């Protein structure tokens, strides 16, 4: 019984770690997307503003 409890605790810990890694990757990916967006908007404004 104790072995089953320990094995369940270890499995739960590994699942929590996996969930945290996935969440961290998603957060980092969304931050990069938001950082690039203003730079791209600025580039488009400069090229379109000069052409008109």
Residue, then its C-alpha position, 0 to 999 in steps of 0.5 A: x500500500x505504501x509503495x502504491x502511495x509513493x508511486x502515485x505521488x511521484x507520478x503526480x509530481x512528474x505530471x505537475x512538472x510537465x504541466x509547468x513546462x508546457x505553461x512556461x513555453x506557451x507564456x514565452x511564445x506569446x511574449x515573443x509574439x507581442x514583442x515582435x508585433x509593435x516592431x512590425x507595425x512600426x516598419x509598416x508605418x515607415x514604409x507606407x508613410x514614405x510611399x504616399 
